[in-house]
Amino acid sequence: MEIYTEEQINQILKLYIQNRQKEKERYDKIKDTEEFKIKNRSRAKKHYEENKDVKKNMYQENKEFVKARNNYLYYKKKNRVEDYKEKYPERYQMLIDANYLSIQKPSESTETSNSGSGSSS
């Protein structure tokens, strides 16, 4: 690994900042041109078309977790977490397994940590 002097580091940083400024100026000049907009839209559309199935699979895989999480948040908002645990034990366990919820053992919890929250999660 090469060790740089303070002077070399400053020179590298100076060049980096200059290059970033030039790139920003170039982008600011061309971003409003019609040619750039058309090119950028076609690039974005191509990316969308190529990765549509990947996103769809990701949403399908997370569908049950999202449903369990949103359902839990609803019950928590209504201060009915215990009802949620009883009604949907598999969803509650899924949230625990995904480390979304942490379970405190009765010996670890204190009165001050539970006061005011209205729920135990």
Disulfide bonds with the S-S distance in Angstrom:
none
